[in-house]
Amino acid sequence: MRNLIRIALEGAFTNFKRIFFAADRVTDMELRRQISTLSVEVDDRVDEKACIGCSGCANVCPTGAIEMKPLANPVTLTENWTKDKVPEINLEKCVVCYYCHDFCPIFSLYGQKGTVHPSCVGDQEVEISEFLDQPFKISDAKLKVIAQYLSDNTVLKNREEGD
């Protein structure tokens, strides 16, 4: 009987703390207000300024959650490269596998923060024109695989079908 009373009192005290002192709260009051008023601001998943528009992230996405949207004003990055589209992530299809982030040339070749990220791209301070002119070393085998994904968006589909 004594243990039963102790359990009931502990439960009542725990609920009292939850109700009056917001103990065990996972979300803060500001986020709760945003949710209740349907005004939640979603973090940026793509840094359009630092993206080079190569479509690699869209081609490597196993669920097809990334689509390339055209830019109203294409941006010339180098004399041989003009960015005319940037990725857009459909969060309903995204499985947060990070393939897009890991495949991004800004991350994989130059070691900078990736320009696409399923959770949050964060604050970028990348000046891509500096990196595009820098040489980098890559093996022929790896270059062949990367070139496939950059040029052919059916690579994953063919791989799944066994071709």
C-alpha positions in Angstrom: 0.0 0.0 0.0 2.8 2.3 0.9 4.5 1.8 -2.5 1.1 2.5 -4.3 0.8 5.8 -2.5 4.4 6.7 -3.3 3.8 5.9 -7.0 0.6 8.0 -7.1 2.3 11.0 -5.4 5.3 10.8 -7.8 3.0 10.7 -10.8 1.0 13.6 -9.5 4.2 15.6 -8.8 5.5 14.8 -12.3 2.2 15.9 -13.9 2.2 19.1 -11.8 5.8 19.9 -13.1 4.7 19.2 -16.7 1.6 21.4 -16.5 3.0 24.4 -14.5 6.7 24.4 -15.2 6.7 23.0 -18.7 9.1 20.2 -17.7 9.8 17.6 -20.4 8.9 20.1 -23.1 10.5 19.3 -26.4 9.4 22.4 -28.4 9.8 25.9 -27.1 6.8 28.2 -26.8 7.8 30.2 -29.9 7.7 27.1 -32.1 4.4 26.0 -30.5 3.0 29.5 -31.4 4.2 29.1 -35.0 2.7 25.6 -35.2 -0.7 26.8 -33.9 -0.8 29.7 -36.3 0.5 27.7 -39.2 3.5 30.1 -39.6 6.4 27.8 -39.2 9.4 28.9 -41.2 11.2 25.9 -42.8 15.0 25.9 -42.9 16.7 26.3 -46.3 17.6 23.0 -47.8 19.3 24.4 -50.8 21.8 27.3 -51.0 20.9 28.6 -54.5 23.8 31.1 -54.5 26.5 28.4 -53.9 24.8 25.8 -56.0 26.4 25.2 -59.5 23.2 23.7 -61.0 24.9 20.5 -62.1 21.7 18.3 -61.4 23.9 15.7 -59.8 21.9 15.7 -56.6 18.6 15.2 -58.5 20.1 12.3 -60.5 21.6 10.5 -57.5 18.4 10.9 -55.3 17.0 7.3 -54.9 13.4 8.5 -54.2 13.3 11.2 -56.8 12.7 13.8 -54.1 14.8 16.4 -55.9 13.7 18.2 -58.9 15.6 20.9 -60.8 13.6 24.2 -61.1 14.6 26.7 -63.7 16.0 30.0 -62.7 14.3 33.2 -64.0 17.7 34.7 -64.7 20.5 32.2 -65.6 23.8 33.0 -63.8 27.2 32.7 -65.6 29.7 31.0 -63.2 32.6 30.6 -65.6 33.0 31.2 -69.3 32.1 27.5 -69.9 29.4 27.1 -67.3 26.0 28.9 -66.9 23.7 27.9 -64.1 20.1 27.8 -65.3 18.4 25.6 -62.7 18.7 24.8 -59.0 17.5 21.8 -57.0 14.2 21.8 -55.0 13.6 19.1 -52.4 10.2 17.5 -51.9 10.2 16.8 -48.2 7.4 14.3 -48.5 9.5 12.0 -50.7 12.9 12.7 -49.0 14.2 9.8 -46.9 17.2 11.8 -45.5 19.8 9.5 -47.0 22.3 12.4 -47.6 23.2 11.2 -51.1 22.4 14.6 -52.5 24.7 16.3 -50.0 27.5 13.8 -50.4 27.4 13.9 -54.2 27.4 17.7 -54.4 30.7 18.7 -56.2 31.1 21.7 -53.9 31.3 19.2 -51.0 32.8 16.1 -52.6 35.5 17.8 -54.7 36.3 21.0 -52.9 35.5 20.0 -49.3 33.2 22.9 -48.6 29.7 22.7 -47.0 27.4 21.0 -49.5 24.9 23.3 -51.2 22.0 20.9 -50.7 21.1 19.1 -47.5 17.9 17.2 -46.5 17.8 18.8 -43.0 19.2 22.3 -43.2 21.9 23.8 -45.4 22.9 26.3 -42.8 24.6 29.6 -43.4 26.9 29.4 -46.4 29.8 31.7 -47.1 31.0 29.9 -50.3 32.2 31.9 -53.2 31.9 29.2 -55.9 33.7 31.1 -58.7 36.9 30.7 -56.6 36.6 26.9 -56.5 35.5 26.3 -60.1 38.9 27.6 -61.3 40.9 25.5 -58.9 42.3 22.2 -60.1 41.5 19.0 -58.2 42.7 15.4 -58.5 40.3 12.6 -59.0 40.8 9.1 -60.3 39.5 8.1 -63.8 37.2 5.5 -62.3 35.6 7.9 -59.9 35.3 10.6 -62.6 33.5 8.1 -64.9 30.9 7.3 -62.2 30.4 11.0 -61.4 30.1 11.8 -65.1 27.4 9.2 -65.4 25.3 10.8 -62.7 25.8 14.3 -64.0 24.9 13.4 -67.6 22.3 10.7 -67.3 19.4 10.8 -64.9 18.3 7.3 -65.7 21.4 5.7 -64.1 19.6 4.8 -60.8 16.5 3.6 -62.6 18.6 1.3 -64.8 20.5 0.1 -61.8 17.3 -0.8 -60.0 16.0 -2.7 -63.0 19.2 -4.7 -63.3 20.5 -3.2 -66.6 
